Amino acid sequence: MNGYETELQEDEHYMMYCHWSDDLGIIQVRSDIMDNQIDPRIMDNITKTCICRAIPRSKIKDAIRKGADSVVKVNEVTGSGSGECRGRRCGLKIKALIDGYKSGEWE
């Protein structure tokens, strides 16, 4: 793939890159977080657990906090697992969140 990547911006928190693909005629922008100073609630709101339905991790975590203790129950409450992939992409992520909640990794 022909193209080039250039650094757009950098500070102590993140680095942003821009990649132009001559073959596809698109620009991809990628940010790399350089440390963990970002509030986890913000990351939960912008991180999509279910890509097909654009369901953020915060919504999945809320369902788990309210008692959804299996992937099936989380899917029923949030609508995750009902997209084009039928849960193949998000199912393991949801299971990991449930396991993390049960083990006290997050509240």
Buried (B, 14 or more C-beta within 10 A) or exposed (E): EEEEEEEEEEEEEBBEBBBBBEEEEEEEEEEEEEEEEEEEEEBBEEEBBBBBBEBBBBBBBBBBEEEBEEBEBBBBBBBBBBBEBEBEBBBEBBEEBBEEBEEEEEE
